[in-house]
Amino acid sequence: MFALTQSMRYFLCPGATDMRKSFYTLSGLITNIMEQDVRTGDVYVFVNRNRNQIKILHAEDNGLVLYIKKLDCGTFRVPKYEEKTQSFPMDWSTLIHFLKGIESHQDSRYNRLKELKKTNIYYHK
């Protein structure tokens, strides 16, 4: 069950993250790099070097939850993080725009499935 809501705080971890990392090593990044505690209930977003895969780590009452998204084509547009906090704080709408490839400042959708649209297999006009 997808348990992320608008009332939660979201943070993008700075830099590229090795996607082989899982629950405890990602928790270590949160503690050591971001200087935060994963058990607070905040949600942490990690992006790989190629920017085509993300992991979202969240602590619930009885354990950790890890969500993973890998793009078929294209990349995530990663915003700049704050030097002071070593993260990029997000709200719910920013996270959703980030996941869908929508840039709020340009009010347009980033075209991730360009190659599929060229073939017209998955694209309806």
Buried (B, 14 or more C-beta within 10 A) or exposed (E): EEEBEEEBBBBBBBEEBEBEBEBEEBBEBBEEBBEBEBEEEBBBBBBBEEBBBBBBBBBEEEEBBEBEEEBEEBBBEBEEBEEEEBBBEBEBEBBEBBBEBBEEEEEEEBEBBEEEBEEEEEEEE
